């Protein structure tokens, strides 16, 4: 499976997508237009073994809902990601059995190394 979950209005996502070679090999999924299904989220979970890794604490709703004041469980992370697209850290790039989540410097470096091969 080669998929990229992203937001087409996100400048960071656009920049990362432009940097990828062979982008045409990937199925692009705009998570606002096509919200994640339970099945898709479980596929991502199988690669990360953590809903927390897939969860974005940068989401505006995270702050608005005061979620930082709670001890969230894996079930909570899953529920929030399924409830609103903004809780998925993005982009999520799946290249067969490799997954890259978010846009941290460490993740961007890993993406660059992986696709330089």
N, C-alpha and C positions, 0 to 999 in steps of 0.2 A: 504494500500500500504506500503510495506517495501522495500525501495531502498536506495542504497548508491551511490552517484555520487562522483567519485574520479579519481585520476590519478595513474595508476599502477606503474609509475616510481617515485612517490613522497614518500620519506622516512617517512614523517610525516603521510601521509595517511596509509601507510603500518603498522606503529606502532599503530595507532588508530584502524585499522581493527583487528589487532591481539588481542587487548584488549577487543573486543566485544564478549560476549557470544552469542551463537545461530546465528552466522554469516551466517549459511546455510539458515536461514529463509529470508535473504535479497537478492534482485536482485542487483548484482554489475554492475554498469555502468561506464566503463572507458570513460571519457568525451573526451579524445583525439581520441580514436577509434570510438566512437559513440557520436558525438556532440549533445548537447541539441537541442531538437525540440522546436518550439514555444509552443506546447501543454505541454511538460514537464516543461518548464520554467514557464508557467502560473500555473501549479499545485503547483510548489514551491512558486510562488508569493501568491497564495491563502492561504498558510500556514504562510507566513511571512508578507504579506501585504506591501512588500517593495522590489523593485529590488536592491536598494542600499545595503540592508542587505546581499544580495546574491553576491554582487560585490566585487572583490578583488583589493584593492589598493596596494597589494604587488606584483602584476603582473609586470613583466619586461616591458611589453608593456605600462603599465600605465605611467611609468616614461619616456620611449622612446617617447611616443606620447605627452608628456607634459600635460596630462589630469588634473594634479593637479592645473593647472593654469586656469581651466574653472569651472564654476558653472554647474555641470552636473544635468540633470533632471532625473526623473524616466524613461522617454522614452529613454534617452541616456544610462542609465545603462542597460536597457533591450537590446538595440541595440548592445552594446559592448559585452555583455555576449553571445548573439546569433552569433556575428561575429567571436569570437575567444574564445576557451575553457579556455584559461588562465585567463580570466576575472571572471570566476566563483570561488568564495571563496570555498575552499575545505578542507576536505570532506563535503558533504551535506548528512546528515543521516536523512532519513524519516522513522519513526516508527509509522505507522498509522497516527494519527493526530499530532504527535510530530515531530518537525524538529530541527536539530542541524546543524549550519552553521559555518564552519571554524575550526580553531584549537587554538583559544585564550584560555588562562588558564580558564577563566570563562566558556567557552563552554565545555572544557574538563572535568571540574568539573560537569557540568550539565549532560554530557553523562555518566560519572561514576555513578552519583546518579540515573539516570533513569534506567540504565541497572543493577544496584545492586538490584533492586526490585525483 
